[in-house]
């Protein structure tokens, strides 16, 4: 390999890993910033949840399409477009003086982040020739994704206390510019010459039109009334858009979602499990970020709140790499089911929150949620790519990645609605603020516990499937599964073979 080739390969690795780290850190940090943003802009934290849900909503619509655009028009070109959009959105948010500007910037950032993740991974795979080189590069990318997700709340909290909430976005903008320069200097263009030039833009728009009204109804249902014309109308619009999406997917040449995949029991079960896992952990981070920082509850500053979430964020990253070997030994669905059961217990404990609870009481349930999520995320992601033929691995990965965004958007909106409406009703009834906050957190946590139990059911739906062997690459894939689905040793290769063992009783 020539010196120039080595330099270019290293440049691709740096650009993609650094951009992935900063995107994931940005994503996980924003909930910690919401009280500070609310104080500066005057918008309530309940309305500011759109800074979180709006990001995920747009990401869900764009994640697959951006990868398709890269395949057709050039991965490097679309990757740089994503980076440019990310930098622009960071600057726009940092200069924002209203909550609406922050929300609009975050929705733009959702498109940028999804594009960076989708095209960055493709660039990395193409640039590294040979299985070992690809495994090493993708493992490092997965590690960067995991570290970014874990570090985000702590870094965000630290910056709020030193530079103001705008500091996170200024830092991210600088890192984004560095990635643009590295990409321009060292990343070669690549395309998929065999891919059809047909892009399912209609499907992309219909995903947004389906999710947007449903999330709006969840967010405003308590305020409007759950049986009001506005709420029912929003839900009806979302349902109609969803039906239109199915109709479009049946007819387009290269659909966003191949509906035939929905006949795959393992893929459907694992994808819904991924959706539930992403939704509940994002909802938890939103709830705790607000509860920990409220003066009537624990009264933490932003840095303390970021530090307080470490048992969940870092714990998840530490546990995840250990899981593939457990899945190889006991079976993927068994580990997924056990993980969701433990997560449900953690949420149930938080569901008993009292006004006199100190932070120490939260530590154990946070660790339980982290361990449970770590157990369920990796095997569910592995099952998604192991359950399809080699020529459908990309589609299965795309569907599961979309599910993460959908879960994050819907569950966070629901948790925010429950939390806000309970606080409002309790306060109106004369309860003290501390009691209302505790009741709001409790009610929302019980709903998340129910969702987690639904995850146990998905483990049953998944049935028997091939499990990953438990290699270092599998560990990196499991660590990254909090934000992205990567192939594992159980994923079929182009020759139709599997690297992973078959679970007992599978064909």
KOLKESE-69039 format. One record per residue (C-alpha): x, y, z; residue in three letters. Coordinates in steps of 0.05 Angstrom, whole numbers, padded with zeros to 5 digits, always signed. Example, Ala and Ser with C-alpha at 12.3 -4.5 7.8 and 13.67 -1.06 7.14 Angstrom:
<sites>
+00246-00090+00156ala
+00273-00021+00143ser
</sites>
This chain:
<sites>
+00000+00000+00000unk
+00030+00068-00021unk
+00043+00124+00028unk
-00011+00166-00006unk
-00062+00110+00001unk
-00045+00101+00075unk
-00052+00176+00086unk
-00119+00177+00051unk
-00145+00117+00090unk
-00123+00149+00155unk
-00157+00214+00135unk
-00223+00178+00121unk
-00218+00144+00189unk
-00205+00210+00226unk
-00259+00249+00189unk
-00313+00196+00197unk
-00297+00177+00270unk
-00290+00250+00292unk
-00355+00271+00258unk
-00392+00211+00287unk
-00366+00226+00357unk
-00387+00299+00354unk
-00456+00283+00324unk
-00472+00232+00378unk
-00445+00277+00434unk
-00487+00334+00408unk
-00549+00290+00405unk
-00542+00263+00476unk
-00523+00331+00506unk
-00583+00372+00485unk
-00631+00349+00539unk
-00582+00374+00592unk
-00583+00443+00559unk
-00659+00451+00558unk
-00668+00487+00626unk
-00613+00537+00607unk
-00643+00548+00538unk
-00712+00557+00570unk
-00685+00609+00618unk
-00652+00649+00561unk
-00707+00644+00509unk
-00769+00644+00554unk
-00798+00582+00521unk
-00822+00527+00569unk
-00781+00463+00573unk
-00845+00426+00553unk
-00846+00462+00487unk
-00771+00457+00480unk
-00777+00381+00477unk
-00786+00394+00403unk
-00711+00408+00401unk
-00704+00335+00418unk
-00763+00304+00382unk
-00757+00348+00321unk
-00685+00325+00312unk
-00706+00252+00315unk
-00767+00263+00270unk
-00725+00292+00213unk
-00670+00241+00225unk
-00721+00184+00216unk
-00743+00212+00150unk
-00672+00225+00123unk
-00628+00168+00149unk
-00642+00120+00092unk
-00650+00173+00037unk
-00584+00206+00053unk
-00548+00139+00044unk
-00583+00130-00023unk
-00563+00200-00045unk
-00491+00183-00028unk
-00493+00119-00069unk
-00520+00157-00130unk
-00488+00226-00128unk
-00424+00211-00089unk
-00414+00192-00017unk
-00360+00244-00005unk
-00403+00299-00035unk
-00465+00282+00007unk
-00422+00271+00069unk
-00392+00341+00061unk
-00461+00369+00049unk
-00482+00338+00115unk
-00422+00368+00151unk
-00436+00436+00121unk
-00509+00432+00142unk
-00487+00410+00212unk
-00439+00470+00219unk
-00492+00518+00193unk
-00545+00491+00241unk
-00496+00497+00300unk
-00482+00570+00283unk
-00557+00583+00273unk
-00574+00553+00341unk
-00517+00587+00378unk
-00540+00655+00351unk
-00613+00639+00364unk
-00651+00685+00411unk
-00717+00647+00412unk
-00738+00577+00427unk
-00767+00572+00357unk
-00699+00585+00327unk
-00668+00531+00370unk
-00721+00481+00350unk
-00714+00498+00276unk
-00639+00492+00280unk
-00644+00425+00314unk
-00691+00399+00260unk
-00639+00419+00207unk
-00587+00385+00251unk
-00628+00321+00250unk
-00620+00318+00174unk
-00546+00335+00179unk
-00532+00283+00233unk
-00568+00227+00197unk
-00530+00244+00133unk
-00462+00244+00168unk
-00474+00177+00201unk
-00502+00143+00138unk
-00450+00168+00088unk
-00392+00167+00137unk
-00398+00093+00150unk
-00403+00079+00075unk
-00340+00121+00061unk
-00303+00083+00115unk
-00322+00015+00088unk
-00303+00033+00016unk
-00236+00064+00036unk
-00211+00003+00074unk
-00195-00057+00030unk
-00197-00127+00059unk
-00239-00156+00114unk
-00190-00144+00171unk
-00179-00071+00152unk
-00254-00060+00147unk
-00267-00094+00214unk
-00215-00051+00248unk
-00240+00014+00217unk
-00314+00000+00231unk
-00296-00022+00302unk
-00262+00045+00314unk
-00322+00081+00284unk
-00368+00043+00330unk
-00325+00060+00390unk
-00327+00134+00371unk
-00403+00131+00366unk
-00408+00099+00435unk
-00359+00148+00468unk
-00395+00208+00438unk
-00463+00184+00463unk
-00436+00172+00533unk
-00395+00237+00539unk
-00448+00284+00511unk
-00488+00300+00575unk
-00425+00311+00616unk
-00391+00355+00563unk
-00456+00393+00551unk
-00465+00406+00625unk
-00394+00429+00633unk
-00399+00478+00575unk
-00465+00507+00601unk
-00429+00526+00666unk
-00368+00556+00631unk
-00391+00585+00564unk
-00467+00583+00567unk
-00510+00533+00530unk
-00487+00563+00463unk
-00417+00538+00476unk
-00434+00466+00457unk
-00457+00488+00388unk
-00396+00533+00376unk
-00349+00476+00394unk
-00388+00428+00349unk
-00385+00478+00292unk
-00309+00483+00298unk
-00303+00407+00298unk
-00349+00404+00238unk
-00305+00452+00200unk
-00243+00410+00217unk
-00279+00349+00189unk
-00297+00386+00125unk
-00224+00405+00114unk
-00199+00334+00128unk
-00251+00306+00081unk
-00232+00354+00025unk
-00158+00338+00033unk
-00159+00262+00041unk
-00226+00229+00023unk
-00236+00203-00048unk
-00304+00203-00081unk
-00341+00138-00088unk
-00409+00116-00115unk
-00448+00052-00125unk
-00450+00044-00201unk
-00499-00013-00196unk
-00552+00025-00157unk
-00613+00052-00191unk
-00616+00128-00193unk
-00687+00126-00168unk
-00693+00160-00099unk
-00756+00153-00057unk
-00766+00226-00040unk
-00841+00216-00033unk
-00830+00163+00020unk
-00782+00210+00057unk
-00834+00265+00059unk
-00890+00218+00080unk
-00848+00191+00139unk
-00844+00262+00165unk
-00917+00275+00151unk
-00936+00212+00189unk
-00892+00224+00250unk
-00901+00300+00256unk
-00976+00302+00269unk
-00974+00241+00315unk
-00919+00272+00357unk
-00956+00338+00357unk
-01019+00304+00383unk
-00978+00269+00438unk
-00945+00334+00457unk
-01008+00377+00459unk
-01061+00324+00474unk
-01064+00340+00548unk
-01069+00415+00535unk
-01118+00409+00477unk
-01157+00351+00506unk
-01147+00280+00482unk
-01215+00278+00448unk
-01211+00349+00419unk
-01217+00362+00345unk
-01144+00386+00342unk
-01117+00323+00374unk
-01160+00274+00336unk
-01148+00313+00271unk
-01073+00309+00281unk
-01076+00235+00294unk
-01121+00224+00233unk
-01073+00264+00189unk
-01015+00220+00213unk
-01054+00157+00199unk
-01074+00180+00129unk
-01001+00198+00114unk
-00980+00130+00139unk
-01029+00095+00093unk
-01004+00138+00035unk
-00933+00118+00053unk
-00951+00044+00047unk
-00985+00057-00020unk
-00924+00094-00046unk
-00875+00040-00022unk
-00915-00012-00061unk
-00905+00026-00126unk
-00836+00060-00127unk
-00777+00026-00161unk
-00730+00031-00101unk
-00774+00040-00038unk
-00750+00071+00026unk
-00779+00010+00061unk
-00786-00057+00025unk
-00852-00079+00053unk
-00833-00152+00041unk
-00784-00145+00099unk
-00844-00139+00145unk
-00857-00213+00134unk
-00791-00229+00168unk
-00809-00245+00240unk
-00739-00237+00268unk
-00728-00171+00233unk
-00795-00142+00256unk
-00785-00165+00328unk
-00714-00139+00332unk
-00732-00073+00298unk
-00790-00059+00347unk
-00743-00079+00404unk
-00692-00028+00378unk
-00748+00025+00374unk
-00770+00012+00445unk
-00698+00013+00472unk
-00680+00078+00437unk
-00746+00110+00457unk
-00743+00093+00531unk
-00670+00113+00541unk
-00681+00180+00505unk
-00744+00192+00546unk
-00706+00176+00610unk
-00650+00225+00593unk
-00701+00279+00578unk
-00740+00268+00643unk
-00679+00264+00688unk
-00646+00324+00657unk
-00706+00366+00676unk
-00720+00334+00744unk
-00648+00336+00769unk
-00641+00410+00750unk
-00707+00436+00778unk
-00696+00478+00841unk
-00757+00445+00873unk
-00728+00375+00867unk
-00653+00362+00868unk
-00632+00431+00844unk
-00570+00408+00807unk
-00533+00454+00760unk
-00522+00431+00689unk
-00454+00400+00702unk
-00480+00362+00763unk
-00539+00338+00723unk
-00493+00313+00667unk
-00450+00278+00719unk
-00512+00248+00750unk
-00532+00214+00685unk
-00465+00177+00679unk
-00490+00113+00712unk
-00539+00106+00653unk
-00497+00133+00596unk
-00428+00105+00613unk
-00458+00043+00644unk
-00492+00027+00578unk
-00427+00034+00539unk
-00388-00009+00589unk
-00439-00065+00591unk
-00454-00069+00516unk
-00387-00097+00492unk
-00392-00154+00542unk
-00460-00176+00515unk
-00443-00212+00449unk
-00410-00270+00485unk
-00471-00277+00530unk
-00516-00277+00469unk
-00472-00330+00436unk
-00477-00374+00498unk
-00549-00365+00519unk
-00583-00341+00455unk
-00598-00271+00429unk
-00672-00269+00445unk
-00660-00294+00516unk
-00610-00238+00528unk
-00656-00186+00496unk
-00715-00209+00539unk
-00673-00208+00603unk
-00647-00139+00585unk
-00716-00109+00577unk
-00740-00143+00641unk
-00683-00110+00680unk
-00697-00044+00646unk
-00770-00049+00666unk
-00750-00060+00739unk
-00705+00002+00736unk
-00762+00045+00709unk
-00810+00015+00760unk
-00764+00036+00817unk
-00761+00107+00790unk
-00837+00102+00786unk
-00838+00104+00862unk
-00802+00171+00865unk
-00816+00212+00927unk
-00802+00285+00943unk
-00751+00266+00996unk
-00709+00222+00951unk
-00636+00241+00946unk
-00594+00228+00884unk
-00564+00165+00916unk
-00632+00130+00911unk
-00632+00141+00835unk
-00564+00108+00824unk
-00586+00036+00829unk
-00646+00041+00781unk
-00603+00081+00732unk
-00552+00025+00733unk
-00609-00026+00723unk
-00633+00013+00662unk
-00562+00017+00635unk
-00549-00058+00644unk
-00617-00075+00614unk
-00606-00030+00554unk
-00537-00058+00544unk
-00563-00128+00544unk
-00620-00115+00495unk
-00590-00065+00445unk
-00532-00105+00417unk
-00567-00172+00406unk
-00628-00138+00376unk
-00584-00100+00327unk
-00545-00163+00311unk
-00610-00201+00298unk
-00634-00147+00250unk
-00575-00157+00202unk
-00569-00232+00214unk
-00641-00247+00195unk
-00637-00227+00121unk
-00598-00249+00060unk
-00533-00213+00044unk
-00565-00170-00009unk
-00615-00143+00042unk
-00567-00128+00099unk
-00564-00054+00080unk
-00639-00049+00079unk
-00647-00084+00146unk
-00594-00038+00177unk
-00630+00023+00148unk
-00697+00001+00176unk
-00669-00010+00246unk
-00633+00057+00244unk
-00697+00091+00224unk
-00731+00056+00282unk
-00682+00087+00331unk
-00702+00157+00309unk
-00776+00140+00309unk
-00772+00111+00380unk
-00733+00171+00406unk
-00782+00220+00376unk
-00846+00186+00398unk
-00825+00164+00468unk
-00794+00231+00486unk
-00856+00268+00462unk
-00900+00221+00503unk
-00857+00226+00565unk
-00855+00302+00559unk
-00930+00305+00552unk
-00942+00261+00613unk
-00890+00296+00655unk
-00916+00366+00638unk
-00991+00349+00643unk
-00984+00315+00711unk
-00944+00373+00739unk
-00995+00423+00713unk
-01055+00384+00740unk
-01023+00372+00808unk
-01002+00444+00814unk
-01071+00468+00795unk
-01100+00423+00849unk
-01057+00457+00901unk
-01000+00408+00907unk
-00930+00434+00923unk
-00883+00439+00864unk
-00837+00385+00891unk
-00895+00336+00897unk
-00920+00353+00827unk
-00850+00341+00798unk
-00843+00274+00833unk
-00911+00252+00810unk
-00896+00273+00738unk
-00831+00234+00737unk
-00865+00174+00770unk
-00923+00171+00721unk
-00877+00178+00660unk
-00830+00124+00687unk
-00886+00075+00695unk
-00905+00084+00622unk
-00833+00071+00602unk
-00833+00009+00646unk
-00894-00017+00607unk
-00858-00003+00542unk
-00798-00042+00567unk
-00843-00101+00583unk
-00867-00097+00511unk
-00794-00106+00493unk
-00795-00173+00529unk
-00852-00193+00484unk
-00811-00172+00423unk
-00756-00220+00446unk
-00808-00275+00440unk
-00830-00250+00372unk
-00758-00251+00348unk
-00754-00326+00355unk
-00690-00365+00344unk
-00636-00334+00301unk
-00562-00334+00291unk
-00521-00300+00345unk
-00455-00264+00338unk
-00392-00302+00359unk
-00369-00248+00408unk
-00308-00221+00372unk
-00277-00153+00385unk
-00315-00127+00324unk
-00380-00154+00354unk
-00364-00116+00419unk
-00354-00051+00380unk
-00419-00063+00342unk
-00456-00074+00408unk
-00426-00011+00438unk
-00448+00029+00377unk
-00517-00001+00377unk
-00542+00054+00423unk
-00542+00099+00361unk
-00530+00057+00298unk
-00535-00014+00272unk
-00471-00045+00248unk
-00461-00115+00218unk
-00434-00169+00264unk
-00402-00237+00256unk
-00473-00265+00249unk
-00488-00222+00188unk
-00488-00262+00123unk
-00434-00246+00073unk
-00442-00244-00003unk
-00426-00318-00009unk
-00486-00333+00036unk
-00445-00358+00095unk
-00449-00336+00167unk
-00392-00324+00214unk
-00433-00333+00277unk
-00459-00396+00310unk
-00531-00418+00301unk
-00575-00417+00362unk
-00602-00483+00384unk
-00661-00505+00343unk
-00651-00456+00286unk
-00650-00483+00215unk
</sites>
